[in-house]
Amino acid sequence: MQRTAPDPRPEPDPDPLVGLPVLPDLAAHLAAAAGRTDAEPPGGGAPLRSAAAGYWERRGLATGPGQILAAPGAAPLLLALYAAADGAVVLPRPCSESYAPPARLLGRAVHRAPVPAESGGLPDPFALLETVRRAREHGDSPRVLVLSVPDDPTGTCPAPEQLHEVCEAAAEEGLWVLSDETRRDLLHEPHDTVLLSPAEMLPGEVVVISDLRATLLPASWPAALARFPDTGPGAELRTTTLEALGALRTPLPGPLACAVTHALGEPDTVRARTATVARIHGVLTAALHHTLTEAGALCRPPRAGSHLYADLEPLRRPLTTHGIAESSALERALAPWAARGGHRFGDDPGALRVRLGAEALLGADQELRQRVLDAPDPLELPHITEALTALSRALAALTAAGDG
């Protein structure tokens, strides 16, 4: 078990990425609603929640508008959910860097359980049980387990049998499961990847959450959703979460809500953009995976989303000769490719693990990124081949010393 301490963050975060060009259809809906002066009510108005219910219905989860809450971004939504659940939080290690900070703001303990070798996004079930047991021995009361299906940072999808074992363990320990399904529409090979929601396995104990910026919305439009179980405890948790969202006094802007409602209806333009983004991310993360493994890194093949998580421990000896002995140094060495060290995801700071993403290959401005969206094969674009070649050369230079 690992319990997190306050993170001093001695290093600044890398610069945020630019994001893909805004879909004209969504920009037009936002512009058309620009004259709206009222904000959405806490949790979202009826049209938005109805659209969100339809979104999940199309994904096999029967949902009514009364099960939905909307928030102006994933961070306030998680903050409200953690506050409502009222207990310690259990996270996979590694996991998205967005999961722990809201718990720390509330003064809640965060416990981490390692992921299995096969995939990220969920803890090993036996490690989960041991983590909960030890947390209780130390006086904590775990109430929430956060899963990521598919996962960031690893870009993997857990097998259904793995997911079932973890869900059973969570139910046995009386935990609410928060299933982050932000990237479920970004499968690289949707016909070859089996993806199940924990809400299909534990209908009464799972809250599904989604940050819409990963798929339906531009990166600069903060909006997130939560789907609660259609049960008494689920309704109670939703009510308490809604109260917390209201107390934050940060409503979803009215014009943005109009665009979000349109996007959740998934017209043809939105569906086409989502499919294009999934295809591009699949091509680019596969190229990154090839480059990293050719250099000697260990890396699970990415199956969804835009990231992958590389382990350069096999290359520790030559890397150490370049002064790279922990993940923060590895992050600095690979900064031109928007690397983020494993320490940012709750991993061991001394381990040589790093997340890389397709976004770093897309180009520095919107013109280049639009070319990527329009290209039949993004690997034929000069700026992408140059970025991959430069990464390969940088890895070769960093790992050449000490081979003998």
C-alpha positions as CSV (number, residue, x, y, z in Angstrom):
1,M,0.0,0.0,0.0
2,Q,1.1,3.5,-0.7
3,R,-0.5,6.5,1.0
4,T,0.3,9.8,-0.7
5,A,1.8,12.7,1.1
6,P,1.3,16.3,0.0
7,D,3.2,16.8,-3.3
8,P,5.4,19.9,-3.2
9,R,5.5,20.0,-7.0
10,P,9.1,21.5,-7.1
11,E,8.9,21.6,-10.9
12,P,6.5,23.5,-13.1
13,D,4.1,21.5,-15.2
14,P,4.9,21.3,-18.9
15,D,3.2,23.8,-21.1
16,P,-0.4,22.7,-22.0
17,L,-0.8,21.4,-25.5
18,V,-2.7,23.4,-28.1
19,G,-5.4,20.9,-28.9
20,L,-7.0,20.1,-32.3
21,P,-8.8,22.7,-34.3
22,V,-12.4,23.4,-33.1
23,L,-15.0,21.6,-35.2
24,P,-16.9,24.3,-37.2
25,D,-20.2,22.8,-36.4
26,L,-19.6,23.2,-32.6
27,A,-18.1,26.7,-33.0
28,A,-21.3,27.7,-34.9
29,H,-23.5,26.4,-32.0
30,L,-21.4,28.2,-29.4
31,A,-21.6,31.4,-31.5
32,A,-25.3,31.1,-31.9
33,A,-25.8,30.9,-28.2
34,A,-23.4,33.7,-27.4
35,G,-26.3,36.0,-26.4
36,R,-27.5,33.8,-23.7
37,T,-26.7,35.5,-20.4
38,D,-27.9,32.9,-17.9
39,A,-25.8,30.0,-16.6
40,E,-26.9,26.4,-16.4
41,P,-28.4,25.4,-13.1
42,P,-26.1,23.3,-10.9
43,G,-25.8,19.8,-12.3
44,G,-27.1,21.0,-15.8
45,G,-30.5,21.8,-17.2
46,A,-33.1,19.4,-18.5
47,P,-32.1,19.6,-22.2
48,L,-28.4,18.9,-21.5
49,R,-29.2,16.0,-19.1
50,S,-31.6,14.5,-21.6
51,A,-28.9,14.6,-24.3
52,A,-26.4,13.0,-21.9
53,A,-28.9,10.2,-21.1
54,G,-29.2,9.5,-24.8
55,Y,-25.5,9.5,-25.2
56,W,-25.2,6.7,-22.6
57,E,-28.3,4.9,-23.9
58,R,-26.5,4.5,-27.2
59,R,-23.6,2.9,-25.4
60,G,-25.8,0.2,-23.8
61,L,-26.4,1.9,-20.4
62,A,-30.1,2.5,-19.8
63,T,-30.1,6.1,-18.3
64,G,-32.7,8.7,-17.4
65,P,-32.0,12.5,-17.1
66,G,-32.5,12.2,-13.4
67,Q,-29.4,10.1,-13.1
68,I,-27.1,12.7,-14.7
69,L,-25.1,15.6,-13.4
70,A,-23.0,18.0,-15.5
71,A,-20.2,20.2,-14.3
72,P,-17.8,22.8,-15.7
73,G,-14.9,20.3,-16.0
74,A,-13.7,17.1,-14.5
75,A,-11.9,18.7,-11.5
76,P,-15.0,20.3,-9.9
77,L,-17.0,17.1,-10.7
78,L,-14.4,14.9,-8.9
79,L,-14.2,17.4,-6.0
80,A,-18.0,17.2,-5.5
81,L,-18.1,13.4,-5.8
82,Y,-15.3,12.9,-3.3
83,A,-17.0,15.3,-0.9
84,A,-20.3,13.4,-1.3
85,A,-18.7,10.0,-0.8
86,D,-17.0,11.2,2.4
87,G,-14.1,8.9,2.8
88,A,-10.6,8.0,1.7
89,V,-9.9,7.5,-2.1
90,V,-8.1,4.4,-3.6
91,L,-6.4,5.0,-6.9
92,P,-4.5,2.7,-9.3
93,R,-0.8,3.3,-9.6
94,P,-0.1,4.9,-12.1
95,C,-3.2,6.8,-12.8
96,S,-4.3,10.2,-14.3
97,E,-2.8,13.1,-12.5
98,S,-6.2,14.6,-12.2
99,Y,-7.5,12.1,-9.7
100,A,-5.6,12.9,-6.5
101,P,-5.6,16.7,-6.2
102,P,-9.4,17.1,-5.5
103,A,-9.0,14.5,-2.6
104,R,-6.1,16.4,-1.2
105,L,-8.0,19.7,-1.3
106,L,-10.7,18.0,0.8
107,G,-8.1,16.6,3.2
108,R,-8.9,13.0,2.2
109,A,-6.4,10.3,2.4
110,V,-5.3,8.8,-1.0
111,H,-4.1,5.2,-1.2
112,R,-2.6,3.7,-4.3
113,A,-2.6,0.1,-5.4
114,P,-0.4,-1.1,-8.3
115,V,-1.9,-2.0,-11.6
116,P,-1.3,-5.6,-13.0
117,A,1.2,-6.3,-15.7
118,E,-1.4,-6.7,-18.4
119,S,-3.0,-3.2,-18.4
120,G,-3.4,0.0,-16.5
121,G,-6.6,1.7,-15.4
122,L,-7.4,-0.6,-12.5
123,P,-5.5,-2.1,-9.5
124,D,-4.6,-5.8,-9.2
125,P,-7.6,-7.1,-7.2
126,F,-5.5,-8.7,-4.5
127,A,-3.5,-5.5,-4.1
128,L,-6.7,-3.6,-3.9
129,L,-8.0,-5.8,-1.0
130,E,-4.6,-5.5,0.8
131,T,-4.6,-1.7,0.3
132,V,-8.1,-1.3,1.8
133,R,-7.2,-3.6,4.7
134,R,-4.1,-1.6,5.6
135,A,-5.8,1.7,5.2
136,R,-8.4,0.6,7.7
137,E,-5.7,-0.6,10.1
138,H,-4.3,3.0,9.9
139,G,-7.6,4.5,10.8
140,D,-8.8,5.5,7.3
141,S,-12.2,4.6,5.8
142,P,-11.8,4.1,2.0
143,R,-15.1,4.9,0.3
144,V,-14.1,5.4,-3.4
145,L,-12.2,3.5,-6.0
146,V,-11.4,5.3,-9.2
147,L,-11.0,3.2,-12.4
148,S,-10.1,4.3,-15.9
149,V,-11.6,2.4,-18.8
150,P,-9.8,2.9,-21.1
151,D,-6.8,4.2,-19.2
152,D,-4.8,7.3,-19.1
153,P,-1.7,7.3,-18.8
154,T,-1.1,3.8,-20.3
155,G,-3.5,3.9,-23.2
156,T,-4.6,0.3,-22.4
157,C,-8.0,-1.4,-22.0
158,P,-8.4,-3.9,-19.1
159,A,-9.7,-7.3,-20.1
160,P,-13.3,-8.0,-19.0
161,E,-12.2,-10.8,-16.6
162,Q,-9.8,-8.4,-14.9
163,L,-12.4,-5.8,-14.6
164,H,-14.9,-8.2,-13.1
165,E,-12.5,-9.3,-10.4
166,V,-11.7,-5.8,-9.4
167,C,-15.4,-4.9,-9.3
168,E,-16.2,-7.9,-7.1
169,A,-13.4,-6.9,-4.7
170,A,-14.7,-3.3,-4.6
171,A,-18.2,-4.5,-3.9
172,E,-17.0,-6.8,-1.2
173,E,-15.3,-3.8,0.5
174,G,-18.3,-1.5,0.1
175,L,-16.6,1.0,-2.2
176,W,-18.2,3.3,-4.6
177,V,-16.6,2.8,-8.0
178,L,-16.0,5.9,-10.1
179,S,-15.5,4.6,-13.7
180,D,-13.7,7.2,-15.8
181,E,-14.8,6.4,-19.3
182,T,-13.6,9.6,-20.9
183,R,-11.7,7.7,-23.7
184,R,-14.2,5.0,-24.4
185,D,-15.0,6.4,-27.9
186,L,-11.3,6.6,-28.8
187,L,-10.6,2.9,-29.4
188,H,-7.9,2.5,-32.0
189,E,-9.4,-0.8,-33.3
190,P,-13.0,-0.7,-32.1
191,H,-13.9,-4.0,-33.7
192,D,-11.0,-5.9,-32.1
193,T,-11.2,-4.5,-28.6
194,V,-13.7,-5.7,-26.0
195,L,-14.7,-2.8,-23.8
196,L,-17.1,-3.2,-20.9
197,S,-18.2,-0.6,-18.4
198,P,-18.0,-1.4,-14.7
199,A,-21.6,-0.1,-14.6
200,E,-22.6,-3.2,-16.6
201,M,-21.1,-5.4,-13.9
202,L,-22.1,-3.5,-10.8
203,P,-25.1,-1.5,-11.8
204,G,-25.8,-0.3,-8.3
205,E,-22.3,0.7,-7.2
206,V,-20.8,2.4,-10.2
207,V,-20.8,6.1,-11.1
208,V,-19.6,6.7,-14.7
209,I,-17.8,9.9,-15.3
210,S,-16.5,11.5,-18.5
211,D,-14.5,14.5,-19.4
212,L,-16.0,15.6,-22.7
213,R,-12.9,17.4,-23.8
214,A,-11.2,14.2,-24.8
215,T,-13.7,13.4,-27.5
216,L,-16.7,15.6,-28.1
217,L,-15.4,19.0,-27.2
218,P,-12.3,21.1,-27.9
219,A,-9.6,21.0,-25.2
220,S,-10.4,24.5,-24.0
221,W,-14.1,23.9,-23.4
222,P,-14.4,22.5,-19.8
223,A,-17.5,20.2,-19.4
224,A,-17.8,16.8,-17.7
225,L,-20.7,14.4,-16.9
226,A,-21.5,11.9,-14.2
227,R,-24.1,9.1,-14.5
228,F,-25.4,7.7,-11.2
229,P,-27.0,4.3,-10.5
230,D,-30.8,4.2,-10.6
231,T,-31.0,3.1,-7.0
232,G,-31.8,4.6,-3.6
233,P,-28.1,5.0,-2.6
234,G,-27.3,6.2,-6.1
235,A,-30.0,8.9,-5.9
236,E,-28.7,9.9,-2.4
237,L,-25.1,10.2,-3.7
238,R,-26.3,12.3,-6.7
239,T,-28.2,14.6,-4.4
240,T,-25.2,15.1,-2.1
241,T,-22.9,15.6,-5.1
242,L,-25.4,18.2,-6.5
243,E,-25.3,20.1,-3.2
244,A,-21.5,20.1,-3.4
245,L,-21.6,21.4,-7.0
246,G,-24.0,24.1,-5.9
247,A,-21.7,25.2,-3.1
248,L,-18.8,25.6,-5.5
249,R,-20.8,28.3,-7.4
250,T,-19.0,27.6,-10.7
251,P,-21.9,26.8,-13.1
252,L,-21.5,25.6,-16.6
253,P,-21.8,28.8,-18.8
254,G,-25.1,28.9,-20.7
255,P,-23.6,29.3,-24.3
256,L,-21.2,26.4,-23.6
257,A,-24.1,24.3,-22.4
258,C,-25.9,24.8,-25.7
259,A,-22.9,23.5,-27.6
260,V,-22.4,20.6,-25.2
261,T,-26.0,19.6,-25.7
262,H,-25.6,19.6,-29.4
263,A,-22.4,17.6,-29.2
264,L,-24.0,15.0,-27.0
265,G,-26.6,14.4,-29.7
266,E,-23.7,13.2,-31.9
267,P,-24.7,14.5,-35.3
268,D,-22.8,13.2,-38.3
269,T,-20.1,15.9,-38.1
270,V,-19.3,15.1,-34.4
271,R,-19.3,11.3,-35.1
272,A,-17.0,11.8,-38.0
273,R,-14.6,13.9,-36.0
274,T,-14.5,11.4,-33.2
275,A,-13.7,8.6,-35.6
276,T,-11.0,10.6,-37.2
277,V,-9.4,11.5,-33.9
278,A,-9.4,7.9,-32.8
279,R,-7.8,6.8,-36.1
280,I,-5.1,9.5,-35.9
281,H,-4.3,8.7,-32.2
282,G,-4.0,5.0,-33.1
283,V,-1.6,5.6,-35.9
284,L,0.6,8.0,-33.9
285,T,0.7,6.1,-30.6
286,A,1.6,3.0,-32.6
287,A,4.5,4.9,-34.1
288,L,5.6,6.1,-30.7
289,H,5.4,2.6,-29.4
290,H,7.6,1.3,-32.2
291,T,10.1,4.0,-31.6
292,L,10.3,3.4,-27.9
293,T,10.5,-0.4,-28.0
294,E,13.1,-0.2,-30.8
295,A,15.2,1.8,-28.4
296,G,14.9,-0.9,-25.7
297,A,12.0,0.5,-23.6
298,L,9.2,-1.7,-22.2
299,C,5.8,-0.4,-23.1
300,R,2.3,-1.9,-23.2
301,P,0.8,-1.5,-26.7
302,P,-1.7,1.3,-26.6
303,R,-5.3,0.4,-27.5
304,A,-7.2,3.7,-26.9
305,G,-6.7,7.4,-26.4
306,S,-3.7,9.4,-27.2
307,H,-1.1,8.3,-24.7
308,L,1.2,5.4,-23.8
309,Y,3.4,4.8,-20.8
310,A,7.0,3.7,-21.3
311,D,9.3,2.0,-18.8
312,L,13.0,2.7,-19.5
313,E,14.3,0.7,-16.6
314,P,16.1,-1.7,-18.9
315,L,18.1,1.3,-20.1
316,R,19.0,2.7,-16.6
317,R,22.8,2.1,-16.9
318,P,23.4,4.2,-20.0
319,L,20.8,6.8,-19.0
320,T,22.5,7.2,-15.6
321,T,25.7,8.2,-17.4
322,H,23.7,11.2,-18.8
323,G,22.5,12.1,-15.3
324,I,19.0,10.5,-15.8
325,A,18.3,8.4,-12.7
326,E,14.6,9.3,-12.0
327,S,11.5,10.2,-13.8
328,S,11.7,14.0,-13.4
329,A,15.1,13.9,-15.2
330,L,13.7,11.6,-17.9
331,E,10.8,14.1,-18.4
332,R,13.3,17.0,-18.9
333,A,15.3,15.0,-21.4
334,L,12.3,14.2,-23.5
335,A,10.5,17.5,-23.0
336,P,10.4,18.3,-26.8
337,W,7.9,15.4,-27.0
338,A,5.7,16.6,-24.2
339,A,6.9,13.9,-21.9
340,R,5.5,13.7,-18.4
341,G,7.4,11.7,-15.8
342,G,5.8,8.8,-13.9
343,H,6.0,10.8,-10.6
344,R,3.1,13.0,-11.9
345,F,0.9,9.9,-12.1
346,G,1.6,8.6,-8.6
347,D,4.4,6.3,-9.7
348,D,7.7,5.8,-8.0
349,P,9.7,9.0,-8.6
350,G,12.9,6.9,-8.8
351,A,11.6,4.7,-11.6
352,L,12.4,5.6,-15.2
353,R,8.9,5.7,-16.5
354,V,7.3,8.4,-18.6
355,R,4.1,9.1,-20.5
356,L,4.3,10.3,-24.1
357,G,1.3,11.3,-26.3
358,A,0.2,11.7,-29.8
359,E,-0.6,15.4,-29.2
360,A,3.1,16.2,-29.2
361,L,3.4,15.0,-32.8
362,L,0.5,17.0,-34.2
363,G,2.4,20.2,-34.8
364,A,2.9,23.5,-33.0
365,D,0.0,25.5,-34.6
366,Q,-3.5,24.9,-35.8
367,E,-2.5,24.9,-39.5
368,L,-0.3,21.9,-39.0
369,R,-2.9,20.2,-36.9
370,Q,-5.6,20.7,-39.5
371,R,-3.3,19.0,-42.0
372,V,-3.1,16.0,-39.7
373,L,-6.9,15.8,-39.5
374,D,-7.1,16.0,-43.3
375,A,-4.3,13.5,-44.1
376,P,-5.2,10.0,-45.2
377,D,-1.9,8.8,-43.5
378,P,-0.5,11.3,-40.9
379,L,2.8,9.4,-41.0
380,E,3.4,10.8,-44.4
381,L,3.4,14.4,-43.2
382,P,6.9,15.9,-42.9
383,H,6.5,17.5,-39.5
384,I,5.4,14.2,-38.0
385,T,8.2,12.1,-39.5
386,E,10.7,14.7,-38.4
387,A,9.4,14.6,-34.8
388,L,9.5,10.7,-34.7
389,T,13.0,10.7,-36.3
390,A,14.2,13.3,-33.7
391,L,12.8,11.2,-30.9
392,S,14.6,8.1,-32.2
393,R,17.9,9.9,-32.4
394,A,17.5,11.4,-29.0
395,L,16.8,8.0,-27.5
396,A,19.8,6.5,-29.3
397,A,22.0,9.3,-28.0
398,L,20.8,8.9,-24.4
399,T,21.3,5.1,-24.4
400,A,24.5,4.8,-26.4
401,A,26.8,5.4,-23.5
402,G,27.8,2.4,-21.5
403,D,26.8,-0.2,-24.1
404,G,30.1,-1.8,-23.8
